[in-house]
Amino acid sequence: MAKIEHTERGAELVTDDGLRLHLDFVNDRLKYQRPHRGKSELIAKAIGLSKGFHQVWDLTAGLAEDAWFLVRLGAEVTAFERQPLIAELVEDARQRAARAPETAELAARFSLRAGDAIEILRALQKGSGPEVIYLDPMFSFEKKKTALPRKEMQIFRSVVGADADASDLLREALRVAKDRVVVKRPLKEPPLLEGLQHRFEGTTIRYDLYNPKL
Ligand SMILES: C[S@@+](CC[C@H](N)C(=O)[O-])C[C@H]1O[C@@H](n2cnc3c(N)ncnc32)[C@H](O)[C@@H]1O
């Protein structure tokens, strides 16, 4: 069983075999401070940042790489995470970013809700959510391409498992979102549900766009 340890660096996820996972939104130049091309990033186009959509719920926070990236691109993001250890790791990183002068303004536009987004959204009225809902469910382990280093992905996958209920999550997102729902998928895999409005294709992944009003 993995557990959280609190060290001078903040919360760290530690596995039985001693592997450690720690998130640093402030200083990690590979994952959380990598350079970006602003609103011409594919994810920015999929979310519709240049069309004026800024309010985003990310229903699958994971290690919050996408959520933090969207915050850096100007969005206001509420992220949801159901795996309690991962949620604790992200919340700890968010709090440290809120205390650092260079990221305090960004952290103020990022919040985390620990819990299952399917259950949380089920309690909401149709169309009562944010402008945009974003999902990046865990894909089958063998096929999913990722930028995370091997060791970190190994730890993450051992704790989280597969998201077999991803299409239920998408159905709830479509019921609750106001303007658009965006799903990140491996480029060659079929969409989670039929009824796509558009695909934004990258080299290994794509963003599927759904219109909740259709
Ligand atoms: C592939 S990861 C997301 C990675 C993330 N986009 C990033 O940039 O780090 C999927 C995450 O979504 C979480 N998740 C899946 N279904 C969820 C649900 N219904 N509610 C909340 N979290 C969920 C999983 O626990 C996992 O941590």
Ligand as a Chemical Component Dictionary entry (heavy atoms), coordinates in Angstrom:
data_LIG
# 
_chem_comp.id                   LIG 
_chem_comp.type                 NON-POLYMER 
_chem_comp.pdbx_formal_charge   0 
_chem_comp.three_letter_code    LIG 
# 
loop_
_chem_comp_atom.comp_id 
_chem_comp_atom.atom_id 
_chem_comp_atom.alt_atom_id 
_chem_comp_atom.type_symbol 
_chem_comp_atom.charge 
_chem_comp_atom.model_Cartn_x 
_chem_comp_atom.model_Cartn_y 
_chem_comp_atom.model_Cartn_z 
_chem_comp_atom.pdbx_ordinal 
LIG C1  C1  C 0  -4.914  9.958  -16.717 1  
LIG S1  S1  S 1  -5.127  10.668 -15.133 2  
LIG C2  C2  C 0  -5.266  12.394 -15.473 3  
LIG C3  C3  C 0  -3.956  13.080 -15.706 4  
LIG C4  C4  C 0  -4.077  14.568 -15.700 5  
LIG N1  N1  N 0  -4.820  15.047 -16.843 6  
LIG C5  C5  C 0  -2.738  15.258 -15.607 7  
LIG O1  O1  O 0  -2.474  16.129 -16.452 8  
LIG O2  O2  O -1 -1.956  14.963 -14.694 9  
LIG C6  C6  C 0  -6.778  10.298 -14.646 10 
LIG C7  C7  C 0  -7.110  10.703 -13.219 11 
LIG O3  O3  O 0  -8.500  10.917 -13.123 12 
LIG C8  C8  C 0  -8.964  10.399 -11.909 13 
LIG N2  N2  N 0  -10.385 10.088 -12.108 14 
LIG C9  C9  C 0  -10.927 9.219  -12.999 15 
LIG N3  N3  N 0  -12.254 9.196  -12.923 16 
LIG C10 C10 C 0  -12.588 10.093 -11.952 17 
LIG C11 C11 C 0  -13.828 10.494 -11.378 18 
LIG N4  N4  N 0  -14.986 9.951  -11.769 19 
LIG N5  N5  N 0  -13.808 11.438 -10.414 20 
LIG C12 C12 C 0  -12.634 11.975 -10.000 21 
LIG N6  N6  N 0  -11.418 11.602 -10.475 22 
LIG C13 C13 C 0  -11.402 10.662 -11.438 23 
LIG C14 C14 C 0  -8.112  9.172  -11.669 24 
LIG O4  O4  O 0  -8.115  8.818  -10.287 25 
LIG C15 C15 C 0  -6.753  9.659  -12.177 26 
LIG O5  O5  O 0  -6.018  10.258 -11.148 27 
# 
loop_
_chem_comp_bond.comp_id 
_chem_comp_bond.atom_id_1 
_chem_comp_bond.atom_id_2 
_chem_comp_bond.value_order 
_chem_comp_bond.pdbx_ordinal 
LIG C1  S1  SING 1  
LIG S1  C2  SING 2  
LIG S1  C6  SING 3  
LIG C2  C3  SING 4  
LIG C3  C4  SING 5  
LIG C4  N1  SING 6  
LIG C4  C5  SING 7  
LIG C5  O1  DOUB 8  
LIG C5  O2  SING 9  
LIG C6  C7  SING 10 
LIG C7  O3  SING 11 
LIG C7  C15 SING 12 
LIG O3  C8  SING 13 
LIG C8  N2  SING 14 
LIG C8  C14 SING 15 
LIG N2  C9  SING 16 
LIG N2  C13 SING 17 
LIG C9  N3  DOUB 18 
LIG N3  C10 SING 19 
LIG C10 C11 SING 20 
LIG C10 C13 DOUB 21 
LIG C11 N4  SING 22 
LIG C11 N5  DOUB 23 
LIG N5  C12 SING 24 
LIG C12 N6  DOUB 25 
LIG N6  C13 SING 26 
LIG C14 O4  SING 27 
LIG C14 C15 SING 28 
LIG C15 O5  SING 29 
# 
